[in-house]
Amino acid sequence: MPRIDDPAHDREAGIADATPDTTRIDDIRIKAVRALVAPAVLLEELPVTSAVEAVVERGRDDIAAVLHGRDDRLIAVVGPCSIHDHDQAMQYARLLAGAARELADALVVVMRVYFEKPRTTVGWKGYINDPHLDGSFHINEGLRRARRLLLDISALGLPAGTEYLDLLSPQYLADLVAWGAIGARTTESQSHRQLASGLSCPVGFKNGTDGGVQVAADAVVAAGSPHAFMGMTKMGVAAIFETRGNADCHVILRGGKAPNYDAQAVDAACAVLRKAGLREQVMIDCSHANSAKQPRRQMDVARDIAARVAEGDRRISGVMIESHLREGRQDLRPGQPLLPGVSITDACLGWDDTLPLLRDLAQAVRTRRAARG
């Protein structure tokens, strides 16, 4: 009599011999699989209001107008290195919204609202991945918190910008994002270039970690072209997406082995862009390698940029500034309370220094405008 179940092959009764058992070769390093909320469920739970929709559309239109030379203002992407607390983020957003209204004639202010952090080795991966900051990885809750925060910030009339790192998270958040960034570690990624080609917002590609601008220029060309790739729909179903290409992409200079914010670096970057047939314009990140990750050096970088803008340079389309309520950074330590308003990733400039910096940049734009008559 044949055995109903052969332990050596784990065959259940009724399963055809042609059906192989792959448990020994598939998912052998997966510890657990948990259900992920479908994007459509989250969007229904936390819907876009007409007022927020108008803020997102206006932010995208204003940024695109600057990138295409129809608006002589400067884009200013300002905010914490990463978000880790809703209330502190909103406290910062209210301050920035006031500055955005004050300086609206000269600056298109976008709040930096980064939820995902690329890690060189290991470490906290961001508000979506680990909202409790304790390695519990409540990702569904992180997605809800992130979407709620974007809704609250946009309700202040302030457009939001974020870095796209995970390829699925845009389905949960992208409708609330006015500007997106692709980081230095992922600018060379074909998947991220394809993603950018289908995003509804303008997207900036950072130069490579070594400072090379060619990879970012290549990314802008690639993202401006149509693509077809695999992804997940709002209903959580696997699908093939065909994109039209994104004409609102640009390069961000963030430094590399050396800073690349000065006039010579801008000249060199624009030469690469010209050769690629792209607009000769750059956004400059005042932080990261351009400031050697020393937050107060961002003021020196911004002053240098402001001086060139005031002298008439129109190739600088925007700046990025890492800023929080209080200057500096702190480490996550079990059982140790965090200081309020201080970054838990890269060190940031404090708000008291950020506002004068933004005013200086705005005055530089006004000076440039006046000189042109």
C-alpha positions in Angstrom: 0.0 0.0 0.0 1.5 3.4 -1.0 2.3 5.9 1.8 -0.1 8.9 1.8 2.6 11.2 2.9 6.3 10.9 2.2 8.2 12.9 4.9 11.3 13.0 2.7 9.4 15.0 0.0 6.5 16.5 2.0 3.9 15.5 -0.5 0.3 15.8 0.6 -2.4 13.4 -0.6 -3.9 14.5 -3.8 -1.0 16.6 -5.0 0.2 15.5 -8.4 3.7 14.1 -8.7 4.4 16.9 -11.2 4.1 19.6 -8.5 7.5 20.1 -7.0 8.2 20.9 -3.4 10.3 24.1 -3.3 10.4 24.8 0.4 14.0 23.8 0.5 15.1 26.4 -2.1 12.5 29.2 -1.8 12.3 31.9 0.9 14.8 30.1 3.1 16.1 33.4 4.6 12.6 34.9 5.1 11.8 35.1 8.8 8.2 36.2 8.5 5.7 37.6 6.0 3.1 40.1 7.2 0.2 41.7 5.4 0.7 45.1 3.9 -2.2 47.5 3.7 -3.3 48.2 0.1 -2.6 51.8 -1.0 -6.3 52.2 -1.9 -7.3 51.4 1.7 -5.0 54.0 3.1 -6.0 56.6 0.5 -9.7 56.1 1.4 -8.9 56.3 5.1 -6.8 59.5 4.7 -8.2 61.2 1.6 -7.0 64.3 -0.2 -9.1 67.4 0.4 -9.7 69.9 -2.3 -7.6 72.5 -0.4 -4.7 70.1 -0.1 -5.0 69.1 -3.8 -4.7 72.8 -4.7 -1.5 73.2 -2.6 0.1 70.2 -4.2 -0.8 71.3 -7.8 0.4 74.9 -7.2 3.6 73.7 -5.7 4.4 71.4 -8.6 3.4 74.1 -11.1 5.6 76.7 -9.4 8.6 74.4 -9.3 8.2 73.4 -12.9 8.0 77.1 -13.9 11.3 77.8 -12.2 12.9 74.7 -13.8 11.7 75.8 -17.3 12.7 79.4 -16.9 9.2 80.9 -16.7 9.6 82.0 -13.1 12.7 83.8 -11.8 12.3 82.7 -8.2 14.6 80.3 -6.4 13.4 76.9 -5.2 14.2 76.3 -1.5 13.8 72.8 -0.2 14.1 73.2 3.6 13.5 71.0 6.6 14.8 68.2 8.8 17.2 65.5 7.5 14.5 63.0 8.5 11.1 63.0 10.2 10.8 61.1 13.4 8.1 62.9 15.3 4.7 64.3 14.0 4.3 67.1 16.5 7.9 68.4 16.1 7.5 68.2 12.3 4.3 70.3 12.5 5.9 72.8 14.8 8.7 73.3 12.2 6.2 73.3 9.4 4.2 76.2 10.9 7.4 78.3 11.2 8.4 77.5 7.6 4.9 78.2 6.3 5.2 81.7 7.8 8.6 82.2 6.2 7.2 80.9 2.8 4.4 83.5 2.9 6.9 86.3 3.8 9.3 85.4 1.0 6.9 84.2 -1.7 7.9 86.9 -4.1 11.4 85.5 -4.3 11.4 81.9 -3.1 9.3 78.8 -3.8 9.6 77.2 -0.4 9.1 73.4 -0.1 9.4 71.6 3.2 11.8 68.7 3.2 9.7 65.7 4.6 11.9 62.6 4.4 10.5 59.4 5.6 13.0 56.8 4.3 16.7 56.8 5.0 19.3 54.9 3.0 21.9 53.3 5.2 25.5 52.6 4.3 25.5 49.5 6.6 22.7 49.3 9.2 20.7 51.8 11.3 17.3 53.4 11.7 15.6 53.2 8.2 13.1 56.0 8.8 9.6 56.9 9.9 7.8 54.6 7.6 10.0 51.5 8.3 10.2 52.0 12.0 7.9 54.7 13.4 8.4 53.7 17.0 12.2 54.0 16.7 12.7 50.7 18.4 13.2 48.1 15.7 9.5 46.9 15.8 9.0 47.7 12.1 5.3 48.7 12.2 5.4 49.6 8.6 1.6 49.8 8.1 1.5 52.3 11.0 4.5 54.2 9.5 2.7 54.6 6.2 -0.4 55.9 8.0 1.7 58.4 10.0 3.6 59.5 7.0 0.4 60.2 5.0 -1.3 62.0 7.9 1.7 64.2 8.3 1.8 65.1 4.6 -1.9 66.0 4.7 -1.3 68.2 7.8 1.6 70.0 6.3 -0.2 70.6 3.0 -3.2 72.0 5.0 -0.9 74.8 6.1 -0.5 75.8 2.5 3.1 74.5 2.4 4.1 72.1 -0.4 6.1 69.0 0.7 9.1 67.3 -0.9 10.5 63.8 -0.1 13.1 61.3 -1.2 11.9 58.3 -3.1 13.8 55.3 -1.9 11.4 52.4 -1.7 9.7 51.6 -5.0 6.3 50.8 -3.5 5.8 53.7 -1.0 4.9 56.2 -3.8 1.6 54.5 -4.2 0.8 55.5 -0.7 2.1 59.1 -0.7 3.0 60.4 -4.1 -0.3 62.2 -4.5 0.7 64.5 -1.7 4.2 65.3 -2.8 5.1 68.4 -4.8 8.8 67.6 -5.4 10.8 64.4 -5.2 14.4 63.6 -4.9 16.5 60.5 -5.9 19.5 60.2 -3.6 23.1 59.8 -4.5 23.1 56.1 -3.8 20.1 55.4 -6.1 20.7 57.9 -8.9 22.3 55.1 -10.9 19.4 52.7 -10.3 17.4 51.9 -13.4 14.4 51.2 -11.2 14.5 54.6 -9.7 14.9 56.3 -13.1 11.9 54.4 -14.3 9.9 55.4 -11.3 10.8 59.1 -11.8 9.6 58.8 -15.4 6.1 58.1 -14.2 5.9 60.4 -11.1 3.6 63.4 -11.3 5.9 65.8 -9.6 9.3 67.4 -10.5 12.2 65.2 -9.5 15.8 66.0 -8.6 18.7 63.5 -9.1 21.7 64.0 -6.9 25.2 63.5 -8.2 27.0 60.3 -7.3 28.6 59.8 -4.0 32.0 60.4 -5.6 30.8 63.7 -6.9 30.3 62.7 -10.5 27.6 64.6 -12.3 27.4 62.4 -15.4 25.3 59.8 -13.6 22.8 62.4 -12.6 22.6 63.8 -16.1 22.1 60.3 -17.5 19.3 59.9 -14.9 17.6 63.0 -16.1 17.7 61.8 -19.7 16.4 58.4 -18.7 13.6 59.7 -16.6 12.5 62.0 -19.4 11.9 59.0 -21.6 9.0 56.5 -21.6 9.5 53.2 -19.8 7.6 50.0 -19.0 8.2 48.2 -15.7 6.6 46.1 -13.1 5.0 47.6 -10.1 2.0 47.6 -7.7 -1.3 49.3 -8.3 -3.3 51.3 -5.8 -5.4 48.1 -5.2 -2.2 46.2 -4.3 -2.1 44.2 -7.5 1.0 43.5 -9.5 0.9 45.2 -12.9 3.0 46.6 -15.8 3.2 50.3 -15.8 3.9 52.3 -19.0 5.1 55.9 -18.5 5.2 59.0 -20.6 8.5 60.4 -19.2 9.0 63.2 -16.8 10.1 66.5 -18.4 10.5 68.2 -15.0 13.7 66.5 -13.8 16.9 68.2 -12.8 20.3 67.7 -11.2 21.3 68.4 -7.6 24.9 69.1 -6.6 25.5 67.6 -3.2 29.3 67.3 -3.2 31.3 64.1 -3.3 35.0 63.6 -2.5 35.1 67.4 -2.5 32.4 70.1 -2.4 30.9 71.1 -5.7 28.8 74.2 -5.0 31.2 76.9 -6.2 31.2 78.7 -9.5 33.7 76.4 -11.1 31.7 73.3 -10.1 28.5 74.8 -11.5 30.4 75.6 -14.8 31.6 72.0 -15.0 28.1 70.6 -14.2 26.5 72.8 -16.8 29.0 71.7 -19.4 28.0 68.0 -18.7 24.3 69.0 -19.0 24.9 71.0 -22.2 26.6 68.0 -23.8 23.6 65.8 -22.8 21.2 68.3 -24.4 19.7 69.3 -21.1 18.8 72.6 -19.5 21.9 74.2 -17.9 20.6 74.5 -14.4 21.4 72.9 -11.0 20.0 72.8 -7.6 22.6 73.0 -4.9 22.4 71.0 -1.6 24.0 73.1 1.1 24.4 70.1 3.3 26.0 66.6 2.9 29.5 66.7 1.3 29.1 70.4 0.4 29.2 71.2 4.1 31.2 68.2 5.3 28.1 67.4 7.3 28.8 70.3 9.6 25.5 72.1 9.9 26.7 75.7 10.3 28.8 75.4 7.2 25.5 75.4 5.3 25.4 79.1 6.0 28.7 79.7 4.2 27.5 77.7 1.2 24.2 79.6 1.1 26.0 82.9 1.3 28.2 81.9 -1.6 25.2 80.9 -3.6 23.3 84.1 -2.7 26.2 86.3 -3.9 26.3 84.6 -7.3 22.5 84.8 -7.7 22.6 88.5 -6.8 25.3 89.0 -9.5 22.9 87.6 -12.0 23.6 83.8 -12.3 20.4 82.1 -13.4 21.8 78.6 -13.7 21.2 78.0 -10.0 17.5 77.0 -9.8 17.3 76.1 -6.2 18.9 75.1 -2.9 18.5 72.4 -0.3 19.0 73.1 3.4 18.9 70.6 6.3 17.2 72.4 9.1 15.3 71.6 12.3 14.0 73.4 15.3 17.3 73.1 17.1 20.9 72.7 15.7 22.8 69.5 15.8 22.0 65.8 16.0 21.5 63.1 18.6 21.8 59.3 18.8 19.0 56.9 19.4 19.8 55.1 22.7 17.4 52.6 24.4 15.8 54.0 27.5 17.2 57.5 26.9 14.7 60.2 26.1 15.3 62.3 22.9 15.8 66.0 23.0 12.9 67.8 21.2 13.5 69.3 17.8 16.9 67.8 17.3 17.7 65.5 14.3 18.3 61.8 14.9 20.2 61.4 11.6 22.4 64.0 10.0 23.1 67.2 11.9 20.8 70.1 11.0 20.9 73.9 11.2 18.7 75.4 13.8 15.6 77.5 12.9 17.1 80.7 14.3 19.9 80.5 11.7 17.7 79.2 8.9 15.3 82.1 8.7 18.0 84.7 8.1 19.6 82.4 5.6 16.3 82.2 3.6 15.9 86.0 3.8 19.4 86.4 2.4 18.6 84.1 -0.5 15.3 86.0 -1.2 17.1 89.3 -1.2 19.6 87.9 -3.7 16.8 87.0 -6.1 15.3 90.5 -5.7 18.7 92.1 -6.5 19.0 89.9 -9.6 15.5 90.8 -10.7 16.1 94.5 -10.2 19.3 94.4 -12.3 17.4 92.9 -15.2 15.0 95.7 -15.1 
